[in-house]
Amino acid sequence: MELNDKRMIKLIKKKDEAGIKLLLQTYGGIMKSVARRHLYDLDSHVDECMNDALLAVWHNIEDFDHAQSSFKNWMLTVTRFKAIDLLRKHAKERDNTTFDEAHQVVYEDKHETLWQSEWADLIKNLNEKDQQLLTLIYVEGYSAEEAAQIMQTNRNNVYNRISKAKKRLRRYKNEQNI
């Protein structure tokens, strides 16, 4: 663990605001990036998400375990979950109020198009059968047994193909990060 992270954690555990200031100086930019990425077109709520994440780090610092992950990854995971919570909150508010129907369709279309584009980009290096299989299971929500029936194969073959496809995706991702 980095010395700076140790200092931050120590200050936050002592409930010293200097720890949060240091956290913002060190990781504020990447926190904002994570919040923006998950909030899509709710840019006006990025600051709210950041505040929620900082408060969660402040109150839950004792839950951090350096043996499980780095402080940076833990804090960014907290930020990601706060962004998802904020999306859910605003989705409920949107459902409970009357919005211009065209605006709602545009919002949903934009979100769906963005999601489909990211999914297609993720699996583009797999063969067509593996793409279909992963889409059936991870996007459309079919069980392995149902996917096996649709693809006219057995369940064990489905599990093997998924495992191999995940390995290829990880290998490809690692090659891209080099």
N, C-alpha and C positions, 0 to 999 in steps of 0.2 A: 504494500500500500504506500502511496506517495506521502511524503512528509506534509504537504499542503492539505491533503485529504484528512490525515490524522489530526491536524490542527483544527480543521473545520469541524470534524466530528466531536472533538473534545470541547470546543466552544459551544456547539449546539447542545451537547449533553448538559453543559453548565447553564443552559438557557441564556447565553450571551449573544446578543444581536450581531456582534461582530462576526460570528460564524455564518450567519445568513448573508451578511454583506460579502464575506469572502466567497461564499458559495456562488452568489450572483456574479461576482467579478470573474470567477474561474469558469463557471458552467452556465451562466445566464444566457449566452448566445445559443448554445446547443439546446438548452431547455426550451427557449422560444421557438427554435426550429422544430423540435419534436411536437410542441403544442400546435404550431401552425400546420404541420403535416397531418395531424389527426383531426383538426377542427375544420378542414376543407375551406368552406366559404364563410365561416364564422370568425373571420379575422378580428372582429370587434371584441371577441371574448378571449383572445390570447392572454391578455393581462390578467383576466379573472382566473384563467387556468393556471398561470404561473403563480399567482397568489395562493390558490388552493394547494398547489404542489408544494410550495415553500412551507405552508402551514402544516401540511401532512408530514413533511420531513422534520419539522420542528417538534411535532407531537409524537412522532413514531421513530425517532432516531434510535431508540433502544432496540427496535426490531431489525436494524441493520446488522448483518453478519458478514464480515469480510471473508469468511471461509466460503461463502456461497457465491458472492460476486463482488465486483469492485464497487466503491462508493458511487462513482460516476454512473455505472449501469443501474444500480439500485435507485438512485435519484431520478434518472431518466425514465425508469419503469414507473415510478410513482407519478411522474409528469404525464406519461402516456395514459395511465389509468384515469387520472384526473380529467384529461381531455376527453376520454371516452365517456366518463360520467357526465361531463358537460354536454356532450352531443346528445346523450340520452335525455337529459333534463330538457334541453331545448326542443327535442323531437316531441316529447310529451306536451310541452307548452304549445307547440305548433299544432298538434292534434286536437288540443282542447280549445283552440281559438279558430275563428273563421279567417282564412287567408284567401287572397285572390287565387283561384284555382290554377291559373296559368303560371303564377310564380311558384307554386308548390310543384307543379309538373316540371318546370325548368330546373328547380333545385334537385328534385329526385333524379331527373335525367342526367344532370351534371355529375351527381354523386355516382350514379350507376355507370356512366361512361368512364369516369376516372377509375373506378374500381375494376371494371372490365379491362381497361387498358393496362393497369398494373398487373392483373392476373395473367393476361396474355403475354406480357413482357416477361413475367416470372417463369412461365412454363414453355416459352418459345423454343428452347433447345431440346425438349423432349420429343420422342416420336409421337405420332398421332394417337395411338392407342393409350399411351401413358397420359397424354394430355386429357383425353376423354375420361379416363379413369379418375384422375385427380380432380377434375371438374365435377364429376358425378358425386364424389365423396366429400370434397372440401367446399364446394360452392353450392351444389344442389342439395346436399345433406343426406344422400342415400347411405345406407349401411353397407358394409362390405358384402353381405349376402345379397342385398338388392343390386348392388353394382355388378356382382358376379352374374346374376341372372340377366341383367341388361346387356352385359358384354359377352354373354354366352360362354362363361368359363366357370371354374370352381373358386371357392372362397380363398383357398390357400394360394392360388395363383394371383388373386387380387392383392393379398397381403405381400407376397413376394414382389410384385410389380411396384407397389407403393413404396416399399422399402428401397428398392433399387432406384426408383425415380427420385426419392428424397436424397439418396447418396449422390446421384448425378447433379442435382440442384445445388447441394452443399459444395461439391467439388467445383462446379462452375462458378459459384459465388466466390469461393476462395481464389480461383484463378483471376477473377475480375478485381479482387482487392489487392492483388500483387502489383 
